[in-house]
Amino acid sequence: MDEFEAAELFVEIARSYSPILASKRQRLARRVPEETVWVRADRTRIGQIVSNLISNSSKYSPEGSAIELEVQERSDGLEVVVRIMASAFR
């Protein structure tokens, strides 16, 4: 188990997808907590899960789509949501 700052991980993942999304004219909107939220979990595995969700969202969405990564702190942990908003830029 690692202890890490949640927003830092999600921003890092989102930035890594910029070139892929740009090639399909897709946009990734991030809504992550502004305050520092520490998480105790396997950072690598959480990163892989979120990366896979973003990757699949891009892969199976049409050109010009918008993808949203939303992270909210809950009393029992974090809630991570990846949404696809197709046809955002057509």
N, CA, C and O of each residue as an XYZ file, in Angstrom:
360
protein
N       0.834     -1.187      0.000
C       0.000      0.000      0.000
C       0.878      1.248      0.000
O       1.901      1.323      0.680
N       0.441      2.208     -0.779
C       1.134      3.496     -0.852
C       0.212      4.560     -0.265
O      -1.006      4.389     -0.226
N       0.800      5.637      0.181
C       0.014      6.810      0.536
C       0.403      7.891     -0.462
O       1.580      8.222     -0.602
N      -0.589      8.436     -1.153
C      -0.304      9.410     -2.195
C      -1.417     10.448     -2.266
O      -2.525     10.238     -1.772
N      -1.093     11.564     -2.887
C      -2.052     12.648     -3.065
C      -2.867     12.347     -4.317
O      -2.308     12.196     -5.403
N      -4.167     12.260     -4.170
C      -5.049     11.791     -5.246
C      -5.008     12.671     -6.487
O      -4.811     12.166     -7.592
N      -5.189     13.966     -6.327
C      -5.268     14.853     -7.496
C      -4.002     14.778     -8.334
O      -4.063     14.821     -9.563
N      -2.867     14.666     -7.680
C      -1.586     14.579     -8.402
C      -1.579     13.393     -9.358
O      -1.162     13.527    -10.509
N      -2.033     12.243     -8.894
C      -2.074     11.051     -9.745
C      -3.011     11.255    -10.925
O      -2.650     10.941    -12.059
N      -4.212     11.779    -10.677
C      -5.192     11.913    -11.749
C      -4.795     12.972    -12.770
O      -5.058     12.809    -13.962
N      -4.176     14.035    -12.327
C      -3.686     15.062    -13.257
C      -2.561     14.482    -14.114
O      -2.507     14.728    -15.319
N      -1.677     13.724    -13.501
C      -0.568     13.076    -14.217
C      -1.102     12.141    -15.308
O      -0.609     12.155    -16.435
N      -2.095     11.341    -14.975
C      -2.686     10.421    -15.952
C      -3.349     11.200    -17.086
O      -3.158     10.882    -18.259
N      -4.120     12.212    -16.732
C      -4.811     13.014    -17.753
C      -3.819     13.646    -18.720
O      -4.042     13.630    -19.930
N      -2.740     14.194    -18.209
C      -1.727     14.817    -19.078
C      -1.096     13.798    -20.016
O      -0.780     14.122    -21.161
N      -0.914     12.588    -19.549
C      -0.276     11.575    -20.391
C      -1.133     11.213    -21.601
O      -0.612     10.702    -22.592
N      -2.434     11.469    -21.535
C      -3.326     11.156    -22.642
C      -3.538     12.322    -23.606
O      -4.244     12.165    -24.603
N      -2.957     13.462    -23.340
C      -3.142     14.638    -24.206
C      -2.846     14.365    -25.679
O      -3.669     14.711    -26.527
N      -1.699     13.754    -26.020
C      -1.411     13.523    -27.441
C      -2.419     12.571    -28.121
O      -2.807     12.783    -29.269
N      -2.823     11.546    -27.407
C      -3.772     10.579    -27.970
C      -5.119     11.245    -28.217
O      -5.729     11.070    -29.272
N      -5.573     12.008    -27.234
C      -6.863     12.679    -27.368
C      -6.822     13.750    -28.452
O      -7.782     13.910    -29.205
N      -5.728     14.473    -28.532
C      -5.591     15.521    -29.545
C      -5.674     14.923    -30.953
O      -6.242     15.539    -31.855
N      -5.118     13.743    -31.138
C      -5.134     13.125    -32.469
C      -6.554     12.775    -32.924
O      -6.808     12.650    -34.122
N      -7.476     12.615    -31.974
C      -8.873     12.323    -32.310
C      -9.783     13.526    -32.047
O     -11.008     13.400    -32.032
N      -9.163     14.696    -31.838
C      -9.909     15.922    -31.523
C     -10.838     15.713    -30.340
O     -11.952     16.236    -30.314
N     -10.379     14.955    -29.372
C     -11.144     14.715    -28.151
C     -10.592     15.598    -27.042
O      -9.442     16.034    -27.085
N     -11.429     15.848    -26.060
C     -11.031     16.697    -24.943
C     -11.291     15.942    -23.649
O     -12.294     15.240    -23.520
N     -10.383     16.087    -22.693
C     -10.552     15.479    -21.381
C     -10.712     16.589    -20.350
O      -9.789     17.367    -20.111
N     -11.874     16.651    -19.754
C     -12.127     17.617    -18.680
C     -11.856     16.917    -17.354
O     -12.281     15.782    -17.139
N     -11.146     17.604    -16.475
C     -10.833     17.031    -15.166
C     -11.542     17.818    -14.082
O     -11.489     19.047    -14.040
N     -12.197     17.090    -13.218
C     -12.774     17.702    -12.021
C     -12.263     16.897    -10.838
O     -12.797     15.842    -10.494
N     -11.222     17.422    -10.235
C     -10.593     16.762     -9.089
C     -10.635     17.722     -7.903
O     -10.698     18.936     -8.094
N     -10.602     17.196     -6.691
C     -10.651     18.061     -5.518
C      -9.503     19.073     -5.515
O      -8.361     18.736     -5.829
N      -9.825     20.311     -5.157
C      -8.783     21.336     -5.067
C      -7.967     21.178     -3.796
O      -6.778     21.495     -3.768
N      -8.606     20.687     -2.748
C      -7.876     20.481     -1.504
C      -7.079     19.184     -1.582
O      -7.394     18.295     -2.374
N      -6.071     19.089     -0.774
C      -5.229     17.903     -0.755
C      -5.993     16.726     -0.154
O      -6.521     16.812      0.955
N      -6.043     15.628     -0.902
C      -6.702     14.408     -0.434
C      -5.676     13.286     -0.492
O      -5.205     12.918     -1.568
N      -5.340     12.754      0.659
C      -4.386     11.647      0.725
C      -5.132     10.336      0.676
O      -6.168     10.172      1.321
N      -4.598      9.397     -0.099
C      -5.210      8.087     -0.289
C      -4.194      7.026      0.100
O      -3.004      7.146     -0.191
N      -4.680      5.999      0.755
C      -3.831      4.856      1.075
C      -4.347      3.671      0.250
O      -5.363      3.056      0.574
N      -3.614      3.376     -0.821
C      -4.014      2.324     -1.765
C      -2.801      1.981     -2.622
O      -1.729      2.563     -2.458
N      -2.976      1.050     -3.521
C      -1.919      0.690     -4.459
C      -1.948      1.712     -5.600
O      -2.789      1.623     -6.494
N      -1.041      2.670     -5.568
C      -1.020      3.764     -6.540
C      -0.922      3.251     -7.978
O      -1.591      3.764     -8.876
N      -0.100      2.257     -8.181
C       0.091      1.706     -9.520
C      -1.211      1.119    -10.063
O      -1.585      1.379    -11.207
N      -1.890      0.339     -9.252
C      -3.140     -0.302     -9.700
C      -4.243      0.724     -9.931
O      -4.978      0.631    -10.914
N      -4.366      1.701     -9.037
C      -5.369      2.748     -9.227
C      -5.066      3.484    -10.531
O      -5.976      3.769    -11.310
N      -3.804      3.789    -10.768
C      -3.399      4.443    -12.009
C      -3.754      3.623    -13.233
O      -4.220      4.169    -14.234
N      -3.537      2.313    -13.165
C      -3.868      1.438    -14.295
C      -5.363      1.417    -14.572
O      -5.788      1.441    -15.727
N      -6.147      1.373    -13.525
C      -7.604      1.332    -13.696
C      -8.097      2.605    -14.370
O      -8.850      2.550    -15.342
N      -7.672      3.742    -13.854
C      -8.123      5.023    -14.416
C      -7.591      5.192    -15.839
O      -8.309      5.678    -16.713
N      -6.355      4.800    -16.077
C      -5.788      4.861    -17.428
C      -6.589      4.013    -18.399
O      -6.863      4.441    -19.520
N      -6.965      2.818    -17.980
C      -7.760      1.943    -18.844
C      -9.119      2.551    -19.158
O      -9.597      2.456    -20.289
N      -9.742      3.173    -18.166
C     -11.047      3.805    -18.399
C     -10.931      4.944    -19.408
O     -11.766      5.071    -20.304
N      -9.901      5.769    -19.263
C      -9.708      6.881    -20.199
C      -9.354      6.361    -21.586
O      -9.870      6.850    -22.591
N      -8.479      5.379    -21.635
C      -8.076      4.799    -22.914
C      -9.274      4.201    -23.658
O      -9.450      4.444    -24.851
N     -10.085      3.429    -22.960
C     -11.256      2.822    -23.593
C     -12.278      3.880    -23.999
O     -12.923      3.759    -25.041
N     -12.421      4.908    -23.182
C     -13.344      5.994    -23.525
C     -12.919      6.655    -24.824
O     -13.758      6.959    -25.672
N     -11.640      6.876    -24.981
C     -11.132      7.489    -26.203
C     -11.276      6.542    -27.387
O     -11.743      6.930    -28.458
N     -10.875      5.319    -27.181
C     -10.870      4.333    -28.257
C     -12.264      4.081    -28.825
O     -12.422      3.939    -30.037
N     -13.268      4.024    -27.963
C     -14.607      3.650    -28.400
C     -15.558      4.836    -28.536
O     -16.773      4.655    -28.625
N     -15.007      6.042    -28.552
C     -15.812      7.243    -28.749
C     -15.465      7.869    -30.092
O     -14.337      7.746    -30.570
N     -16.424      8.532    -30.689
C     -16.150      9.158    -31.984
C     -15.208     10.346    -31.858
O     -15.029     10.912    -30.779
N     -14.618     10.705    -32.975
C     -13.776     11.892    -33.034
C     -14.600     13.089    -32.568
O     -15.786     13.205    -32.880
N     -13.958     13.967    -31.823
C     -14.633     15.172    -31.353
C     -15.382     15.003    -30.043
O     -16.057     15.931    -29.597
N     -15.278     13.853    -29.426
C     -15.970     13.613    -28.159
C     -15.263     14.301    -27.001
O     -14.082     14.638    -27.076
N     -16.012     14.496    -25.941
C     -15.434     14.993    -24.697
C     -15.521     13.877    -23.663
O     -16.529     13.177    -23.565
N     -14.467     13.728    -22.910
C     -14.401     12.740    -21.847
C     -14.202     13.517    -20.554
O     -13.427     14.473    -20.500
N     -14.902     13.101    -19.529
C     -14.787     13.796    -18.249
C     -14.280     12.833    -17.188
O     -14.803     11.729    -17.032
N     -13.260     13.261    -16.463
C     -12.735     12.534    -15.310
C     -13.138     13.325    -14.079
O     -12.674     14.447    -13.875
N     -14.000     12.742    -13.261
C     -14.478     13.417    -12.053
C     -14.086     12.594    -10.831
O     -14.337     11.390    -10.770
N     -13.473     13.257     -9.870
C     -13.054     12.609     -8.633
C     -13.661     13.383     -7.473
O     -13.504     14.599     -7.370
N     -14.355     12.661     -6.602
C     -14.955     13.289     -5.425
C     -14.574     12.506     -4.182
O     -14.535     11.275     -4.183
N     -14.296     13.248     -3.128
C     -14.005     12.609     -1.848
C     -15.326     12.241     -1.189
O     -16.249     13.053     -1.131
N     -15.407     11.026     -0.702
C     -16.572     10.532      0.030
C     -16.123     10.166      1.440
O     -14.924     10.091      1.708
N     -17.054      9.943      2.323
C     -16.699      9.609      3.708
C     -15.933      8.292      3.804
O     -15.141      8.098      4.726
N     -16.167      7.391      2.856
C     -15.507      6.081      2.898
C     -14.439      5.910      1.816
O     -13.975      4.792      1.592
N     -14.039      6.988      1.141
C     -12.995      6.888      0.123
C     -13.214      7.889     -0.996
O     -13.792      8.957     -0.793
N     -12.749      7.528     -2.164
C     -12.901      8.381     -3.342
C     -13.875      7.744     -4.314
O     -13.970      6.521     -4.417
N     -14.589      8.593     -5.019
C     -15.432      8.142     -6.112
C     -14.808      8.674     -7.391
O     -14.595      9.879     -7.528
N     -14.514      7.783     -8.323
C     -13.911      8.159     -9.600
C     -14.902      7.807    -10.697
O     -15.350      6.665    -10.801
N     -15.242      8.806    -11.519
C     -16.207      8.610    -12.601
C     -15.566      9.071    -13.905
O     -14.980     10.152    -13.968
N     -15.678      8.258    -14.934
C     -15.244      8.645    -16.278
C     -16.489      8.619    -17.148
O     -17.141      7.585    -17.290
N     -16.815      9.778    -17.732
C     -18.002      9.925    -18.582
C     -17.573     10.267    -19.999
O     -16.545     10.906    -20.220
N     -18.377      9.832    -20.947
C     -18.171     10.190    -22.345
C     -19.333     11.075    -22.773
O     -20.501     10.732    -22.588
N     -18.990     12.201    -23.338
C     -20.005     13.113    -23.863
C     -19.766     13.215    -25.364
O     -19.047     14.098    -25.831
N     -20.367     12.318    -26.102
C     -20.143     12.226    -27.543
C     -20.611     13.480    -28.266
O     -21.503     14.195    -27.808
N     -19.996     13.717    -29.384
C     -20.343     14.825    -30.283
C     -20.180     16.201    -29.664
O     -20.915     17.123    -30.019
N     -19.259     16.360    -28.769
C     -19.065     17.635    -28.090
C     -18.493     18.707    -29.026
O     -18.734     19.897    -28.820
N     -17.738     18.294    -30.049
C     -17.045     19.264    -30.899
C     -17.413     19.138    -32.371
O     -16.658     19.606    -33.224
N     -18.495     18.550    -32.684
C     -18.861     18.393    -34.096
C     -19.495     19.629    -34.639
O     -19.865     19.669    -35.812
